[in-house]
């Protein structure tokens, strides 16, 4: 067992973790296999988590809702200490890792939202002029012929 965590109020069983996090047990098992969270076994061989693991799970859930991939979450969480409880500075460092990427996503989505009505209303589907499918005709600058049209 973790040193200093023998007290029952400092640990959560997998069922308690699932209820508190709102995630199915299978998701917690998946996170554990990916190395995103860690558990130990108690004296009855039950899987138990340190209470602060709930914060990690919350960070994972929020990051996924923001579109951060599990691979990116894995990389970011690898910068957090595993032998101590992450402090405010640790969490701030984690958020700065995603800041620029999330800002760029927000800008892209805002532009898409603002141009969507024009595009749908226009109905032209022009590869030459469409500000959504071909911003600033960047594909035309690559020369004639078929081109990948995407983000």
C-alpha positions in Angstrom: 0.0 0.0 0.0 1.1 3.6 -0.5 2.9 5.0 2.4 0.6 7.3 4.4 -2.5 6.0 2.6 -3.4 3.2 4.9 -6.4 5.3 6.3 -9.6 4.3 4.5 -10.7 7.9 3.9 -7.5 8.5 1.8 -8.4 5.7 -0.7 -11.2 4.9 -3.0 -12.3 1.5 -4.3 -12.8 1.2 -8.0 -16.6 1.3 -7.4 -16.3 4.5 -5.4 -14.0 6.0 -8.1 -16.5 5.1 -10.8 -19.4 6.7 -8.9 -17.5 9.8 -8.0 -16.1 10.3 -11.5 -19.2 9.3 -13.4 -17.2 6.8 -15.5 -17.8 3.1 -16.0 -15.3 0.8 -14.3 -14.2 -0.4 -17.7 -13.0 3.1 -18.6 -11.0 3.3 -15.3 -9.4 0.0 -16.2 -8.6 1.3 -19.7 -7.0 4.5 -18.3 -5.0 2.3 -16.0 -3.8 0.1 -18.9 -2.8 3.3 -20.7 -0.8 4.4 -17.7 -3.0 7.5 -17.1 -3.9 6.5 -13.6 -2.5 3.9 -11.1 -4.1 1.7 -8.5 -2.9 -0.6 -5.8 -4.4 -3.7 -4.1 -5.7 -3.5 -0.6 -5.4 -6.4 2.0 -8.6 -8.0 0.4 -7.0 -7.8 -3.0 -9.4 -5.1 -4.2 -8.2 -2.4 -6.6 -8.0 0.9 -4.7 -6.9 4.4 -5.8 -5.4 7.3 -3.9 -8.1 10.0 -3.5 -6.1 12.5 -5.6 -6.4 10.1 -8.6 -10.0 11.5 -8.9 -8.5 14.8 -9.9 -6.4 13.1 -12.6 -9.5 11.4 -13.9 -11.3 14.8 -14.0 -8.5 16.4 -15.9 -8.6 13.5 -18.4 -12.4 13.9 -18.9 -12.2 17.7 -19.3 -9.3 17.4 -21.7 -11.1 14.8 -23.8 -14.2 17.1 -24.0 -11.9 19.9 -25.3 -10.7 17.6 -28.0 -7.3 16.7 -26.6 -6.3 13.2 -27.6 -5.5 10.4 -25.1 -1.9 10.4 -26.5 -1.6 14.1 -25.8 -3.1 13.6 -22.3 -0.7 10.8 -21.7 2.3 13.0 -22.6 1.1 15.8 -20.5 0.4 13.7 -17.4 3.8 12.1 -17.7 5.2 15.5 -16.6 3.3 15.3 -13.3 5.0 13.7 -10.2 3.9 10.2 -9.5 5.4 9.9 -6.0 3.7 13.0 -4.5 0.4 14.8 -4.9 0.6 17.3 -7.8 0.5 20.9 -6.5 -1.0 24.0 -8.1 2.3 24.7 -10.0 2.2 21.2 -11.5 -1.4 21.6 -12.7 -0.5 25.1 -14.2 2.4 23.6 -16.1 0.0 20.9 -17.4 -2.5 23.6 -18.6 0.2 25.5 -20.4 1.1 22.4 -22.5 -2.4 22.6 -24.0 -2.9 26.3 -24.1 -1.6 27.1 -27.6 -3.2 24.1 -29.2 -6.6 24.9 -27.6 -6.3 28.5 -28.6 -5.7 27.5 -32.2 -8.7 25.1 -32.1 -10.9 27.9 -30.7 -9.8 30.3 -33.5 -10.4 27.6 -36.1 -13.8 26.7 -34.8 -14.8 30.4 -34.4 -13.8 31.1 -38.0 -15.8 28.0 -39.1 -18.8 29.1 -37.2 -18.7 32.6 -38.6 -18.3 31.4 -42.2 -20.7 28.5 -42.0 -23.9 30.5 -42.6 -22.3 32.2 -45.6 -21.2 28.9 -47.1 -24.5 27.1 -46.5 -26.4 30.1 -47.8 -24.2 30.4 -50.8 -24.6 26.8 -51.9 -21.9 27.2 -54.6 -19.6 24.4 -53.3 -16.9 26.1 -55.4 -13.4 24.7 -54.7 -12.0 27.9 -56.1 -14.0 30.4 -54.0 -15.1 28.5 -50.9 -13.7 30.1 -47.8 -14.3 26.9 -45.8 -13.2 24.1 -48.2 -10.3 26.1 -49.7 -9.3 29.1 -47.6 -7.5 31.7 -49.7 -7.4 29.2 -52.6 -4.4 27.6 -51.1 -5.0 24.4 -53.1 -5.1 26.3 -56.4 -1.6 27.7 -55.6 -0.3 24.1 -55.7 -1.2 23.8 -59.4 -3.9 22.0 -61.4 -5.2 18.6 -60.7 -6.9 16.8 -57.8 -5.9 17.9 -54.3 -6.8 16.8 -50.8 -9.5 19.1 -49.4 -9.3 19.1 -45.6 -8.3 20.8 -42.4 
